[in-house]
Amino acid sequence: MQLPLPGASPARAALRGLWLLLSLLSFGPAARAANYYWVGNTGAWTDMSHWASASGGAGNAYANVPKNTDNVYFDGNSFTTNDQRVTIVGTVTCNDMTWSGNVRQATLAQGASGVLEINGDLHYTATMATALAIGVPHRLLATTTRAVVDMQGVPFGSSLLFDSASGGWTFTSAFNGTPGTVVNISAARLVSFGSTTLTFSTLNTYSGATAVASTVAGTLDLGSSITTLLVQASAGTLNLSNPNLTLTAGTSTLNVGASALTSYVSPVSFTTKKPLAFNKVVVNSGQGAVFSVANSSFNTLTINSLATLSSAATIKAGGSLVLGADATLLVGAGSAKVLSFGSGATLATSGSCAGLGTVQSALAGSPAILARSEGWAAAPLSYAVLRDLTFTDGSSGYPANGAAVASASADQGGNAGITIASPPVNDLYWIGGSGNWHDPSHWASASGDANTGNTCVPNVATNVHFDANSFPTTGGVVTLDLTGQQCRDMDWTGVTNKPTLTTAARGVLTVAGSLTLAGPAALTQMLPIDLFLGQPGGGSYALT
């Protein structure tokens, strides 16, 4: 019979023995995290012959595939030839995943229902495949706030789902999503974009993979990142619909579209559930963006193509709303959709005859309200096209007391609280054969004249002419190179050498006056252009 130690009760001795047993079990093989190293080139994740216990070691080192506590490694000893694939079938998991060294353009490929769950850090390497994007959905499940997402600019063409309410992740290198890539913050205490560049099509705050808004409280910290919603064949989306989301904008930039003529069929949807504070947002995409932002605020909102405000919005004190050459902003009509400007905030166009920016109500005949807390007298406009706008100081009832002034601008009717001085009517002649509409070197003040330092392009007060001196050789092409192009009259009389009027992508041509086209023997064709004829508020217009 074993007696307890002197001074120890039987109960205390039993507890000490239980503690010792549990301690031994906690250090047993079943509880220890293992390190799995991939070997043997191409294969399926579930093929145990590809898993070694050391870099370059022998496969079949383990009886089971990695668990959520195990770390997996892909390195220079994993692949002996180029362009190898690791195929994910079903849902697989690990703790940390690290790719390092020269992996010879290897990548992850999706098999049937393949999903990769990562419970720790994610590290890719720039030596992974660049011609083929990673096509496996990633579900990130870290439970601490120190997890790292290190994508190294490797092309990624699937979904990245943050799905742990206690988790926090920081991007530490470039995220290069291909068109269609989705980033979804379903549940996270923190997602930080850091100081990286990120490109993807869609940013959501949905619950899991569903289209139901998440309600998990968390922070999206944009830091000093530059994020681009890459839109190509289909429109992109920014949908921050989580009512419990905190946004920290920092000094970040959000680009909607990579360029002003990104080609796709519908505008980007930019939506928030509640007012959020953004730093800099730039709209470049060809068909523009529709903002439904619950009176969110912006330090800088730059429109280089087309944007529609379907809700109230605010330009912060000292901030700016900037319209690029021939860009258009449609502002929602009525007192529920006021576009407000804080103290010292400005509305600016390109500021020259290189293309007028357009601001108008989204509903013709119903005024949109632009309210600036100090009135508009100290914030003059220039080189703008204005329609159905009420400029006000924001006092009760939104009276038209803005005292705004616009020079070299076109009044298209329906404006109040502003005095508008029209630009002079002028004529420009196309010269030099093929070129872009917005290239001033192709516009001259007289037919056939050499361009001597012209810096202007046509606007709604400009008559444009294409004639016998425009195209010295056959097959010249005039390309509408931005989303919007404008002129007063357009006349192709006398043109020779069968030129073509076309567009780099879907574009808009507004002819405020008369349009005179040449016969088919002279002008080859017009390719896909949205053509608008006429200017509200006056005149008759002829199509010849």
ChimeraX attribute file (.defattr): number of C-alpha atoms within 10 A of each C-alpha:
attribute: neighborCount
match mode: 1-to-1
recipient: residues
	/A:1	3
	/A:2	4
	/A:3	9
	/A:4	13
	/A:5	10
	/A:6	6
	/A:7	7
	/A:8	11
	/A:9	11
	/A:10	12
	/A:11	10
	/A:12	13
	/A:13	14
	/A:14	13
	/A:15	11
	/A:16	11
	/A:17	12
	/A:18	12
	/A:19	12
	/A:20	12
	/A:21	11
	/A:22	11
	/A:23	11
	/A:24	10
	/A:25	12
	/A:26	12
	/A:27	10
	/A:28	10
	/A:29	9
	/A:30	9
	/A:31	10
	/A:32	11
	/A:33	14
	/A:34	17
	/A:35	19
	/A:36	24
	/A:37	24
	/A:38	29
	/A:39	26
	/A:40	19
	/A:41	19
	/A:42	21
	/A:43	17
	/A:44	18
	/A:45	20
	/A:46	17
	/A:47	13
	/A:48	18
	/A:49	18
	/A:50	24
	/A:51	30
	/A:52	23
	/A:53	19
	/A:54	16
	/A:55	18
	/A:56	18
	/A:57	17
	/A:58	16
	/A:59	19
	/A:60	14
	/A:61	16
	/A:62	15
	/A:63	9
	/A:64	11
	/A:65	16
	/A:66	22
	/A:67	16
	/A:68	17
	/A:69	18
	/A:70	20
	/A:71	22
	/A:72	22
	/A:73	21
	/A:74	23
	/A:75	20
	/A:76	17
	/A:77	18
	/A:78	27
	/A:79	22
	/A:80	15
	/A:81	13
	/A:82	14
	/A:83	18
	/A:84	22
	/A:85	19
	/A:86	19
	/A:87	21
	/A:88	23
	/A:89	18
	/A:90	14
	/A:91	14
	/A:92	17
	/A:93	23
	/A:94	22
	/A:95	24
	/A:96	22
	/A:97	20
	/A:98	17
	/A:99	23
	/A:100	15
	/A:101	15
	/A:102	18
	/A:103	25
	/A:104	19
	/A:105	19
	/A:106	25
	/A:107	25
	/A:108	22
	/A:109	19
	/A:110	20
	/A:111	15
	/A:112	10
	/A:113	11
	/A:114	17
	/A:115	20
	/A:116	20
	/A:117	22
	/A:118	23
	/A:119	25
	/A:120	24
	/A:121	21
	/A:122	19
	/A:123	17
	/A:124	20
	/A:125	20
	/A:126	18
	/A:127	19
	/A:128	27
	/A:129	21
	/A:130	16
	/A:131	10
	/A:132	17
	/A:133	19
	/A:134	23
	/A:135	21
	/A:136	23
	/A:137	23
	/A:138	20
	/A:139	21
	/A:140	28
	/A:141	27
	/A:142	25
	/A:143	18
	/A:144	17
	/A:145	15
	/A:146	13
	/A:147	22
	/A:148	20
	/A:149	21
	/A:150	20
	/A:151	22
	/A:152	18
	/A:153	20
	/A:154	25
	/A:155	23
	/A:156	26
	/A:157	21
	/A:158	21
	/A:159	22
	/A:160	20
	/A:161	25
	/A:162	27
	/A:163	23
	/A:164	22
	/A:165	19
	/A:166	17
	/A:167	23
	/A:168	25
	/A:169	27
	/A:170	20
	/A:171	22
	/A:172	18
	/A:173	21
	/A:174	23
	/A:175	22
	/A:176	21
	/A:177	28
	/A:178	20
	/A:179	21
	/A:180	21
	/A:181	24
	/A:182	24
	/A:183	22
	/A:184	22
	/A:185	32
	/A:186	24
	/A:187	27
	/A:188	28
	/A:189	23
	/A:190	26
	/A:191	24
	/A:192	21
	/A:193	25
	/A:194	20
	/A:195	18
	/A:196	20
	/A:197	20
	/A:198	21
	/A:199	27
	/A:200	26
	/A:201	25
	/A:202	25
	/A:203	19
	/A:204	21
	/A:205	29
	/A:206	23
	/A:207	20
	/A:208	18
	/A:209	13
	/A:210	10
	/A:211	10
	/A:212	13
	/A:213	19
	/A:214	21
	/A:215	16
	/A:216	22
	/A:217	16
	/A:218	22
	/A:219	18
	/A:220	20
	/A:221	19
	/A:222	24
	/A:223	17
	/A:224	18
	/A:225	22
	/A:226	21
	/A:227	23
	/A:228	25
	/A:229	29
	/A:230	29
	/A:231	30
	/A:232	20
	/A:233	13
	/A:234	16
	/A:235	25
	/A:236	29
	/A:237	23
	/A:238	19
	/A:239	20
	/A:240	26
	/A:241	19
	/A:242	24
	/A:243	16
	/A:244	15
	/A:245	24
	/A:246	18
	/A:247	17
	/A:248	17
	/A:249	21
	/A:250	16
	/A:251	15
	/A:252	23
	/A:253	22
	/A:254	21
	/A:255	20
	/A:256	31
	/A:257	30
	/A:258	19
	/A:259	17
	/A:260	24
	/A:261	25
	/A:262	25
	/A:263	20
	/A:264	19
	/A:265	14
	/A:266	17
	/A:267	22
	/A:268	28
	/A:269	19
	/A:270	20
	/A:271	20
	/A:272	21
	/A:273	18
	/A:274	18
	/A:275	16
	/A:276	18
	/A:277	19
	/A:278	23
	/A:279	20
	/A:280	21
	/A:281	21
	/A:282	20
	/A:283	28
	/A:284	28
	/A:285	32
	/A:286	32
	/A:287	26
	/A:288	29
	/A:289	26
	/A:290	20
	/A:291	23
	/A:292	21
	/A:293	23
	/A:294	18
	/A:295	24
	/A:296	21
	/A:297	25
	/A:298	23
	/A:299	20
	/A:300	21
	/A:301	23
	/A:302	22
	/A:303	27
	/A:304	29
	/A:305	30
	/A:306	25
	/A:307	26
	/A:308	21
	/A:309	23
	/A:310	20
	/A:311	21
	/A:312	24
	/A:313	23
	/A:314	26
	/A:315	27
	/A:316	23
	/A:317	18
	/A:318	13
	/A:319	22
	/A:320	21
	/A:321	20
	/A:322	21
	/A:323	29
	/A:324	22
	/A:325	28
	/A:326	28
	/A:327	30
	/A:328	24
	/A:329	24
	/A:330	19
	/A:331	28
	/A:332	24
	/A:333	26
	/A:334	17
	/A:335	14
	/A:336	13
	/A:337	20
	/A:338	23
	/A:339	23
	/A:340	23
	/A:341	29
	/A:342	18
	/A:343	15
	/A:344	18
	/A:345	23
	/A:346	23
	/A:347	20
	/A:348	19
	/A:349	25
	/A:350	19
	/A:351	18
	/A:352	16
	/A:353	18
	/A:354	20
	/A:355	25
	/A:356	30
	/A:357	29
	/A:358	23
	/A:359	22
	/A:360	27
	/A:361	25
	/A:362	19
	/A:363	14
	/A:364	13
	/A:365	14
	/A:366	17
	/A:367	23
	/A:368	29
	/A:369	29
	/A:370	27
	/A:371	25
	/A:372	27
	/A:373	18
	/A:374	17
	/A:375	22
	/A:376	26
	/A:377	15
	/A:378	12
	/A:379	17
	/A:380	16
	/A:381	21
	/A:382	24
	/A:383	27
	/A:384	33
	/A:385	24
	/A:386	22
	/A:387	26
	/A:388	23
	/A:389	24
	/A:390	26
	/A:391	25
	/A:392	27
	/A:393	23
	/A:394	22
	/A:395	13
	/A:396	7
	/A:397	8
	/A:398	18
	/A:399	16
	/A:400	21
	/A:401	19
	/A:402	24
	/A:403	18
	/A:404	22
	/A:405	19
	/A:406	20
	/A:407	15
	/A:408	20
	/A:409	25
	/A:410	23
	/A:411	22
	/A:412	15
	/A:413	16
	/A:414	19
	/A:415	21
	/A:416	21
	/A:417	20
	/A:418	23
	/A:419	16
	/A:420	21
	/A:421	15
	/A:422	17
	/A:423	19
	/A:424	11
	/A:425	11
	/A:426	14
	/A:427	19
	/A:428	20
	/A:429	22
	/A:430	28
	/A:431	25
	/A:432	19
	/A:433	19
	/A:434	21
	/A:435	18
	/A:436	18
	/A:437	21
	/A:438	21
	/A:439	15
	/A:440	19
	/A:441	20
	/A:442	24
	/A:443	30
	/A:444	25
	/A:445	16
	/A:446	14
	/A:447	18
	/A:448	17
	/A:449	15
	/A:450	15
	/A:451	18
	/A:452	10
	/A:453	10
	/A:454	15
	/A:455	16
	/A:456	18
	/A:457	25
	/A:458	25
	/A:459	30
	/A:460	24
	/A:461	22
	/A:462	22
	/A:463	23
	/A:464	26
	/A:465	24
	/A:466	22
	/A:467	20
	/A:468	18
	/A:469	17
	/A:470	26
	/A:471	23
	/A:472	14
	/A:473	13
	/A:474	14
	/A:475	16
	/A:476	21
	/A:477	18
	/A:478	21
	/A:479	20
	/A:480	24
	/A:481	21
	/A:482	27
	/A:483	29
	/A:484	26
	/A:485	24
	/A:486	24
	/A:487	22
	/A:488	24
	/A:489	23
	/A:490	21
	/A:491	19
	/A:492	20
	/A:493	16
	/A:494	15
	/A:495	21
	/A:496	22
	/A:497	19
	/A:498	20
	/A:499	24
	/A:500	19
	/A:501	19
	/A:502	19
	/A:503	23
	/A:504	18
	/A:505	21
	/A:506	22
	/A:507	25
	/A:508	22
	/A:509	18
	/A:510	20
	/A:511	25
	/A:512	25
	/A:513	22
	/A:514	19
	/A:515	20
	/A:516	14
	/A:517	17
	/A:518	18
	/A:519	13
	/A:520	9
	/A:521	11
	/A:522	19
	/A:523	20
	/A:524	17
	/A:525	12
	/A:526	12
	/A:527	16
	/A:528	14
	/A:529	17
	/A:530	12
	/A:531	11
	/A:532	12
	/A:533	17
	/A:534	18
	/A:535	18
	/A:536	13
	/A:537	10
	/A:538	11
	/A:539	9
	/A:540	9
	/A:541	15
	/A:542	11
	/A:543	10
	/A:544	10
